[in-house]
Amino acid sequence: MGETATPCPFCGAQDTDKRSDFGTSLMVSLHYCRRCRSYFEAIKWSERAEKLDLPAFLDQPRR
Ligand SMILES: [Zn+2]
């Protein structure tokens, strides 16, 4: 209801279904595409997520 569908990254269809609010991490939600029948994850950029300091986290030197 008023929720915009997340387009499928594989075929671009908007005929998708949100299956879960959480995928493999808290940052993503799990969706299902009815056209190509595949599951995909979409990153959620909520207000809370934007406050996370991701660039600094990713810039940490690898050991
Ligand atoms: Zn698809």
PDB file of the backbone (N, CA, C, O) and the ligand in Angstrom, with CONECT records:
HET     ZN  A 101       1
ATOM      1  N   MET A   1       0.847  -1.190   0.000  1.00  0.00           N
ATOM      2  CA  MET A   1       0.000   0.000   0.000  1.00  0.00           C
ATOM      3  C   MET A   1       0.883   1.239   0.000  1.00  0.00           C
ATOM      4  O   MET A   1       1.378   1.655   1.047  1.00  0.00           O
ATOM      5  N   GLY A   2       1.074   1.816  -1.151  1.00  0.00           N
ATOM      6  CA  GLY A   2       1.900   2.999  -1.258  1.00  0.00           C
ATOM      7  C   GLY A   2       3.384   2.688  -1.234  1.00  0.00           C
ATOM      8  O   GLY A   2       4.214   3.589  -1.353  1.00  0.00           O
ATOM      9  N   GLU A   3       3.715   1.439  -1.084  1.00  0.00           N
ATOM     10  CA  GLU A   3       5.123   1.071  -1.051  1.00  0.00           C
ATOM     11  C   GLU A   3       5.617   0.838  -2.475  1.00  0.00           C
ATOM     12  O   GLU A   3       5.066   0.004  -3.193  1.00  0.00           O
ATOM     13  N   THR A   4       6.634   1.558  -2.881  1.00  0.00           N
ATOM     14  CA  THR A   4       7.137   1.406  -4.240  1.00  0.00           C
ATOM     15  C   THR A   4       7.902   0.091  -4.365  1.00  0.00           C
ATOM     16  O   THR A   4       8.666  -0.293  -3.480  1.00  0.00           O
ATOM     17  N   ALA A   5       7.679  -0.574  -5.466  1.00  0.00           N
ATOM     18  CA  ALA A   5       8.350  -1.846  -5.691  1.00  0.00           C
ATOM     19  C   ALA A   5       9.815  -1.614  -6.029  1.00  0.00           C
ATOM     20  O   ALA A   5      10.165  -0.666  -6.732  1.00  0.00           O
ATOM     21  N   THR A   6      10.645  -2.481  -5.524  1.00  0.00           N
ATOM     22  CA  THR A   6      12.062  -2.408  -5.852  1.00  0.00           C
ATOM     23  C   THR A   6      12.311  -3.141  -7.168  1.00  0.00           C
ATOM     24  O   THR A   6      12.021  -4.333  -7.271  1.00  0.00           O
ATOM     25  N   PRO A   7      12.841  -2.450  -8.171  1.00  0.00           N
ATOM     26  CA  PRO A   7      13.077  -3.114  -9.455  1.00  0.00           C
ATOM     27  C   PRO A   7      14.094  -4.237  -9.338  1.00  0.00           C
ATOM     28  O   PRO A   7      15.064  -4.148  -8.586  1.00  0.00           O
ATOM     29  N   CYS A   8      13.848  -5.293 -10.100  1.00  0.00           N
ATOM     30  CA  CYS A   8      14.741  -6.443 -10.085  1.00  0.00           C
ATOM     31  C   CYS A   8      16.064  -6.072 -10.752  1.00  0.00           C
ATOM     32  O   CYS A   8      16.061  -5.521 -11.853  1.00  0.00           O
ATOM     33  N   PRO A   9      17.195  -6.366 -10.106  1.00  0.00           N
ATOM     34  CA  PRO A   9      18.501  -6.035 -10.683  1.00  0.00           C
ATOM     35  C   PRO A   9      18.853  -6.923 -11.871  1.00  0.00           C
ATOM     36  O   PRO A   9      19.771  -6.602 -12.626  1.00  0.00           O
ATOM     37  N   PHE A  10      18.150  -8.018 -12.046  1.00  0.00           N
ATOM     38  CA  PHE A  10      18.477  -8.955 -13.125  1.00  0.00           C
ATOM     39  C   PHE A  10      17.726  -8.616 -14.415  1.00  0.00           C
ATOM     40  O   PHE A  10      18.328  -8.551 -15.486  1.00  0.00           O
ATOM     41  N   CYS A  11      16.415  -8.401 -14.312  1.00  0.00           N
ATOM     42  CA  CYS A  11      15.631  -8.156 -15.516  1.00  0.00           C
ATOM     43  C   CYS A  11      14.981  -6.778 -15.503  1.00  0.00           C
ATOM     44  O   CYS A  11      14.378  -6.377 -16.499  1.00  0.00           O
ATOM     45  N   GLY A  12      15.088  -6.052 -14.411  1.00  0.00           N
ATOM     46  CA  GLY A  12      14.565  -4.703 -14.365  1.00  0.00           C
ATOM     47  C   GLY A  12      13.062  -4.623 -14.113  1.00  0.00           C
ATOM     48  O   GLY A  12      12.500  -3.528 -14.078  1.00  0.00           O
ATOM     49  N   ALA A  13      12.411  -5.758 -13.939  1.00  0.00           N
ATOM     50  CA  ALA A  13      10.972  -5.759 -13.710  1.00  0.00           C
ATOM     51  C   ALA A  13      10.648  -5.180 -12.338  1.00  0.00           C
ATOM     52  O   ALA A  13      11.398  -5.356 -11.378  1.00  0.00           O
ATOM     53  N   GLN A  14       9.520  -4.488 -12.270  1.00  0.00           N
ATOM     54  CA  GLN A  14       9.090  -3.980 -10.969  1.00  0.00           C
ATOM     55  C   GLN A  14       8.033  -4.881 -10.361  1.00  0.00           C
ATOM     56  O   GLN A  14       7.408  -4.538  -9.357  1.00  0.00           O
ATOM     57  N   ASP A  15       7.843  -6.014 -10.967  1.00  0.00           N
ATOM     58  CA  ASP A  15       6.877  -6.987 -10.456  1.00  0.00           C
ATOM     59  C   ASP A  15       7.553  -7.830  -9.386  1.00  0.00           C
ATOM     60  O   ASP A  15       7.743  -9.037  -9.537  1.00  0.00           O
ATOM     61  N   THR A  16       7.905  -7.158  -8.309  1.00  0.00           N
ATOM     62  CA  THR A  16       8.668  -7.836  -7.266  1.00  0.00           C
ATOM     63  C   THR A  16       7.904  -7.811  -5.946  1.00  0.00           C
ATOM     64  O   THR A  16       6.996  -7.006  -5.738  1.00  0.00           O
ATOM     65  N   ASP A  17       8.293  -8.686  -5.098  1.00  0.00           N
ATOM     66  CA  ASP A  17       7.648  -8.876  -3.814  1.00  0.00           C
ATOM     67  C   ASP A  17       8.686  -8.791  -2.716  1.00  0.00           C
ATOM     68  O   ASP A  17       9.743  -9.415  -2.812  1.00  0.00           O
ATOM     69  N   LYS A  18       8.405  -8.034  -1.682  1.00  0.00           N
ATOM     70  CA  LYS A  18       9.340  -8.056  -0.554  1.00  0.00           C
ATOM     71  C   LYS A  18       9.030  -9.269   0.310  1.00  0.00           C
ATOM     72  O   LYS A  18       7.916  -9.432   0.807  1.00  0.00           O
ATOM     73  N   ARG A  19      10.028 -10.104   0.475  1.00  0.00           N
ATOM     74  CA  ARG A  19       9.827 -11.331   1.238  1.00  0.00           C
ATOM     75  C   ARG A  19      10.277 -11.193   2.680  1.00  0.00           C
ATOM     76  O   ARG A  19       9.736 -11.840   3.576  1.00  0.00           O
ATOM     77  N   SER A  20      11.252 -10.361   2.893  1.00  0.00           N
ATOM     78  CA  SER A  20      11.746 -10.237   4.256  1.00  0.00           C
ATOM     79  C   SER A  20      12.357  -8.854   4.445  1.00  0.00           C
ATOM     80  O   SER A  20      12.945  -8.291   3.522  1.00  0.00           O
ATOM     81  N   ASP A  21      12.215  -8.321   5.637  1.00  0.00           N
ATOM     82  CA  ASP A  21      12.815  -7.027   5.925  1.00  0.00           C
ATOM     83  C   ASP A  21      14.312  -7.128   6.092  1.00  0.00           C
ATOM     84  O   ASP A  21      15.024  -6.125   6.038  1.00  0.00           O
ATOM     85  N   PHE A  22      14.787  -8.339   6.294  1.00  0.00           N
ATOM     86  CA  PHE A  22      16.222  -8.514   6.498  1.00  0.00           C
ATOM     87  C   PHE A  22      16.738  -9.651   5.632  1.00  0.00           C
ATOM     88  O   PHE A  22      16.172 -10.744   5.618  1.00  0.00           O
ATOM     89  N   GLY A  23      17.816  -9.382   4.913  1.00  0.00           N
ATOM     90  CA  GLY A  23      18.440 -10.426   4.118  1.00  0.00           C
ATOM     91  C   GLY A  23      19.617 -11.001   4.876  1.00  0.00           C
ATOM     92  O   GLY A  23      19.500 -11.389   6.039  1.00  0.00           O
ATOM     93  N   THR A  24      20.766 -11.050   4.193  1.00  0.00           N
ATOM     94  CA  THR A  24      21.944 -11.611   4.828  1.00  0.00           C
ATOM     95  C   THR A  24      22.573 -10.634   5.815  1.00  0.00           C
ATOM     96  O   THR A  24      23.442 -11.009   6.603  1.00  0.00           O
ATOM     97  N   SER A  25      22.131  -9.386   5.768  1.00  0.00           N
ATOM     98  CA  SER A  25      22.598  -8.425   6.751  1.00  0.00           C
ATOM     99  C   SER A  25      21.465  -7.471   7.069  1.00  0.00           C
ATOM    100  O   SER A  25      20.438  -7.465   6.389  1.00  0.00           O
ATOM    101  N   LEU A  26      21.650  -6.668   8.101  1.00  0.00           N
ATOM    102  CA  LEU A  26      20.592  -5.747   8.510  1.00  0.00           C
ATOM    103  C   LEU A  26      20.377  -4.649   7.500  1.00  0.00           C
ATOM    104  O   LEU A  26      19.344  -3.980   7.509  1.00  0.00           O
ATOM    105  N   MET A  27      21.360  -4.458   6.618  1.00  0.00           N
ATOM    106  CA  MET A  27      21.281  -3.345   5.668  1.00  0.00           C
ATOM    107  C   MET A  27      20.443  -3.677   4.446  1.00  0.00           C
ATOM    108  O   MET A  27      20.096  -2.780   3.678  1.00  0.00           O
ATOM    109  N   VAL A  28      20.120  -4.918   4.254  1.00  0.00           N
ATOM    110  CA  VAL A  28      19.418  -5.301   3.032  1.00  0.00           C
ATOM    111  C   VAL A  28      18.081  -5.951   3.360  1.00  0.00           C
ATOM    112  O   VAL A  28      17.881  -6.503   4.442  1.00  0.00           O
ATOM    113  N   SER A  29      17.176  -5.867   2.396  1.00  0.00           N
ATOM    114  CA  SER A  29      15.907  -6.571   2.511  1.00  0.00           C
ATOM    115  C   SER A  29      15.827  -7.582   1.367  1.00  0.00           C
ATOM    116  O   SER A  29      16.420  -7.387   0.306  1.00  0.00           O
ATOM    117  N   LEU A  30      15.096  -8.649   1.599  1.00  0.00           N
ATOM    118  CA  LEU A  30      15.025  -9.723   0.622  1.00  0.00           C
ATOM    119  C   LEU A  30      13.786  -9.556  -0.254  1.00  0.00           C
ATOM    120  O   LEU A  30      12.676  -9.380   0.247  1.00  0.00           O
ATOM    121  N   HIS A  31      13.992  -9.613  -1.564  1.00  0.00           N
ATOM    122  CA  HIS A  31      12.894  -9.457  -2.516  1.00  0.00           C
ATOM    123  C   HIS A  31      12.845 -10.649  -3.467  1.00  0.00           C
ATOM    124  O   HIS A  31      13.826 -11.369  -3.652  1.00  0.00           O
ATOM    125  N   TYR A  32      11.674 -10.829  -4.058  1.00  0.00           N
ATOM    126  CA  TYR A  32      11.491 -11.911  -5.014  1.00  0.00           C
ATOM    127  C   TYR A  32      10.917 -11.331  -6.299  1.00  0.00           C
ATOM    128  O   TYR A  32       9.943 -10.579  -6.267  1.00  0.00           O
ATOM    129  N   CYS A  33      11.518 -11.681  -7.423  1.00  0.00           N
ATOM    130  CA  CYS A  33      11.048 -11.192  -8.721  1.00  0.00           C
ATOM    131  C   CYS A  33      10.142 -12.250  -9.348  1.00  0.00           C
ATOM    132  O   CYS A  33      10.536 -13.401  -9.530  1.00  0.00           O
ATOM    133  N   ARG A  34       8.919 -11.830  -9.674  1.00  0.00           N
ATOM    134  CA  ARG A  34       7.979 -12.795 -10.247  1.00  0.00           C
ATOM    135  C   ARG A  34       8.306 -13.080 -11.707  1.00  0.00           C
ATOM    136  O   ARG A  34       7.960 -14.145 -12.219  1.00  0.00           O
ATOM    137  N   ARG A  35       8.963 -12.151 -12.382  1.00  0.00           N
ATOM    138  CA  ARG A  35       9.229 -12.348 -13.804  1.00  0.00           C
ATOM    139  C   ARG A  35      10.333 -13.369 -14.041  1.00  0.00           C
ATOM    140  O   ARG A  35      10.158 -14.303 -14.823  1.00  0.00           O
ATOM    141  N   CYS A  36      11.468 -13.195 -13.372  1.00  0.00           N
ATOM    142  CA  CYS A  36      12.567 -14.142 -13.595  1.00  0.00           C
ATOM    143  C   CYS A  36      12.694 -15.125 -12.438  1.00  0.00           C
ATOM    144  O   CYS A  36      13.611 -15.945 -12.400  1.00  0.00           O
ATOM    145  N   ARG A  37      11.764 -15.029 -11.501  1.00  0.00           N
ATOM    146  CA  ARG A  37      11.682 -15.995 -10.402  1.00  0.00           C
ATOM    147  C   ARG A  37      12.996 -16.157  -9.656  1.00  0.00           C
ATOM    148  O   ARG A  37      13.454 -17.272  -9.406  1.00  0.00           O
ATOM    149  N   SER A  38      13.583 -15.044  -9.312  1.00  0.00           N
ATOM    150  CA  SER A  38      14.811 -15.136  -8.534  1.00  0.00           C
ATOM    151  C   SER A  38      14.714 -14.197  -7.336  1.00  0.00           C
ATOM    152  O   SER A  38      13.998 -13.196  -7.350  1.00  0.00           O
ATOM    153  N   TYR A  39      15.440 -14.554  -6.335  1.00  0.00           N
ATOM    154  CA  TYR A  39      15.499 -13.716  -5.144  1.00  0.00           C
ATOM    155  C   TYR A  39      16.664 -12.755  -5.269  1.00  0.00           C
ATOM    156  O   TYR A  39      17.712 -13.087  -5.822  1.00  0.00           O
ATOM    157  N   PHE A  40      16.462 -11.570  -4.749  1.00  0.00           N
ATOM    158  CA  PHE A  40      17.577 -10.625  -4.722  1.00  0.00           C
ATOM    159  C   PHE A  40      17.458  -9.779  -3.476  1.00  0.00           C
ATOM    160  O   PHE A  40      16.399  -9.696  -2.854  1.00  0.00           O
ATOM    161  N   GLU A  41      18.570  -9.149  -3.123  1.00  0.00           N
ATOM    162  CA  GLU A  41      18.594  -8.298  -1.946  1.00  0.00           C
ATOM    163  C   GLU A  41      18.740  -6.851  -2.369  1.00  0.00           C
ATOM    164  O   GLU A  41      19.450  -6.537  -3.324  1.00  0.00           O
ATOM    165  N   ALA A  42      18.065  -5.982  -1.655  1.00  0.00           N
ATOM    166  CA  ALA A  42      18.177  -4.557  -1.932  1.00  0.00           C
ATOM    167  C   ALA A  42      18.656  -3.850  -0.679  1.00  0.00           C
ATOM    168  O   ALA A  42      18.219  -4.150   0.432  1.00  0.00           O
ATOM    169  N   ILE A  43      19.558  -2.910  -0.878  1.00  0.00           N
ATOM    170  CA  ILE A  43      20.079  -2.163   0.258  1.00  0.00           C
ATOM    171  C   ILE A  43      19.037  -1.154   0.723  1.00  0.00           C
ATOM    172  O   ILE A  43      18.448  -0.430  -0.080  1.00  0.00           O
ATOM    173  N   LYS A  44      18.828  -1.122   2.007  1.00  0.00           N
ATOM    174  CA  LYS A  44      17.883  -0.177   2.572  1.00  0.00           C
ATOM    175  C   LYS A  44      18.652   1.052   3.037  1.00  0.00           C
ATOM    176  O   LYS A  44      19.534   0.961   3.891  1.00  0.00           O
ATOM    177  N   TRP A  45      18.313   2.179   2.474  1.00  0.00           N
ATOM    178  CA  TRP A  45      18.963   3.416   2.937  1.00  0.00           C
ATOM    179  C   TRP A  45      17.980   4.188   3.796  1.00  0.00           C
ATOM    180  O   TRP A  45      17.447   5.218   3.383  1.00  0.00           O
ATOM    181  N   SER A  46      17.754   3.693   4.958  1.00  0.00           N
ATOM    182  CA  SER A  46      16.872   4.390   5.889  1.00  0.00           C
ATOM    183  C   SER A  46      17.638   5.534   6.529  1.00  0.00           C
ATOM    184  O   SER A  46      18.854   5.644   6.378  1.00  0.00           O
ATOM    185  N   GLU A  47      16.917   6.380   7.243  1.00  0.00           N
ATOM    186  CA  GLU A  47      17.593   7.496   7.909  1.00  0.00           C
ATOM    187  C   GLU A  47      18.656   6.976   8.853  1.00  0.00           C
ATOM    188  O   GLU A  47      19.726   7.569   8.995  1.00  0.00           O
ATOM    189  N   ARG A  48      18.360   5.890   9.479  1.00  0.00           N
ATOM    190  CA  ARG A  48      19.308   5.328  10.428  1.00  0.00           C
ATOM    191  C   ARG A  48      20.546   4.807   9.705  1.00  0.00           C
ATOM    192  O   ARG A  48      21.666   4.961  10.193  1.00  0.00           O
ATOM    193  N   ALA A  49      20.347   4.199   8.559  1.00  0.00           N
ATOM    194  CA  ALA A  49      21.475   3.639   7.819  1.00  0.00           C
ATOM    195  C   ALA A  49      22.400   4.745   7.325  1.00  0.00           C
ATOM    196  O   ALA A  49      23.617   4.567   7.277  1.00  0.00           O
ATOM    197  N   GLU A  50      21.821   5.890   6.956  1.00  0.00           N
ATOM    198  CA  GLU A  50      22.651   6.973   6.432  1.00  0.00           C
ATOM    199  C   GLU A  50      23.585   7.525   7.492  1.00  0.00           C
ATOM    200  O   GLU A  50      24.603   8.141   7.178  1.00  0.00           O
ATOM    201  N   LYS A  51      23.236   7.304   8.737  1.00  0.00           N
ATOM    202  CA  LYS A  51      24.080   7.826   9.799  1.00  0.00           C
ATOM    203  C   LYS A  51      25.287   6.927  10.062  1.00  0.00           C
ATOM    204  O   LYS A  51      26.215   7.322  10.768  1.00  0.00           O
ATOM    205  N   LEU A  52      25.273   5.744   9.508  1.00  0.00           N
ATOM    206  CA  LEU A  52      26.427   4.868   9.669  1.00  0.00           C
ATOM    207  C   LEU A  52      27.598   5.414   8.867  1.00  0.00           C
ATOM    208  O   LEU A  52      27.427   5.891   7.745  1.00  0.00           O
ATOM    209  N   ASP A  53      28.769   5.342   9.442  1.00  0.00           N
ATOM    210  CA  ASP A  53      29.941   5.893   8.780  1.00  0.00           C
ATOM    211  C   ASP A  53      30.578   4.832   7.898  1.00  0.00           C
ATOM    212  O   ASP A  53      31.665   4.336   8.195  1.00  0.00           O
ATOM    213  N   LEU A  54      29.902   4.489   6.819  1.00  0.00           N
ATOM    214  CA  LEU A  54      30.381   3.407   5.966  1.00  0.00           C
ATOM    215  C   LEU A  54      31.701   3.701   5.273  1.00  0.00           C
ATOM    216  O   LEU A  54      32.586   2.845   5.285  1.00  0.00           O
ATOM    217  N   PRO A  55      31.877   4.884   4.662  1.00  0.00           N
ATOM    218  CA  PRO A  55      33.146   5.140   3.969  1.00  0.00           C
ATOM    219  C   PRO A  55      34.348   4.986   4.883  1.00  0.00           C
ATOM    220  O   PRO A  55      35.354   4.398   4.486  1.00  0.00           O
ATOM    221  N   ALA A  56      34.260   5.500   6.089  1.00  0.00           N
ATOM    222  CA  ALA A  56      35.372   5.376   7.021  1.00  0.00           C
ATOM    223  C   ALA A  56      35.620   3.911   7.363  1.00  0.00           C
ATOM    224  O   ALA A  56      36.759   3.469   7.512  1.00  0.00           O
ATOM    225  N   PHE A  57      34.531   3.182   7.479  1.00  0.00           N
ATOM    226  CA  PHE A  57      34.670   1.765   7.786  1.00  0.00           C
ATOM    227  C   PHE A  57      35.376   1.042   6.650  1.00  0.00           C
ATOM    228  O   PHE A  57      36.241   0.198   6.882  1.00  0.00           O
ATOM    229  N   LEU A  58      35.001   1.379   5.414  1.00  0.00           N
ATOM    230  CA  LEU A  58      35.573   0.696   4.266  1.00  0.00           C
ATOM    231  C   LEU A  58      37.016   1.123   4.009  1.00  0.00           C
ATOM    232  O   LEU A  58      37.781   0.408   3.362  1.00  0.00           O
ATOM    233  N   ASP A  59      37.382   2.312   4.531  1.00  0.00           N
ATOM    234  CA  ASP A  59      38.737   2.812   4.304  1.00  0.00           C
ATOM    235  C   ASP A  59      39.747   2.204   5.260  1.00  0.00           C
ATOM    236  O   ASP A  59      40.950   2.436   5.141  1.00  0.00           O
ATOM    237  N   GLN A  60      39.250   1.430   6.202  1.00  0.00           N
ATOM    238  CA  GLN A  60      40.199   0.845   7.141  1.00  0.00           C
ATOM    239  C   GLN A  60      41.169  -0.073   6.403  1.00  0.00           C
ATOM    240  O   GLN A  60      40.763  -0.896   5.582  1.00  0.00           O
ATOM    241  N   PRO A  61      42.460   0.081   6.708  1.00  0.00           N
ATOM    242  CA  PRO A  61      43.468  -0.726   6.012  1.00  0.00           C
ATOM    243  C   PRO A  61      43.297  -2.217   6.295  1.00  0.00           C
ATOM    244  O   PRO A  61      42.987  -2.628   7.413  1.00  0.00           O
ATOM    245  N   ARG A  62      43.502  -2.990   5.274  1.00  0.00           N
ATOM    246  CA  ARG A  62      43.391  -4.448   5.437  1.00  0.00           C
ATOM    247  C   ARG A  62      44.695  -4.991   6.027  1.00  0.00           C
ATOM    248  O   ARG A  62      45.785  -4.495   5.742  1.00  0.00           O
ATOM    249  N   ARG A  63      44.551  -5.994   6.834  1.00  0.00           N
ATOM    250  CA  ARG A  63      45.745  -6.575   7.431  1.00  0.00           C
ATOM    251  C   ARG A  63      46.169  -7.806   6.651  1.00  0.00           C
ATOM    252  O   ARG A  63      47.162  -8.445   6.998  1.00  0.00           O
TER     253      ARG A  63
HETATM  254 ZN    ZN A 101      13.717 -10.294 -12.436  1.00  0.00          ZN2+
END
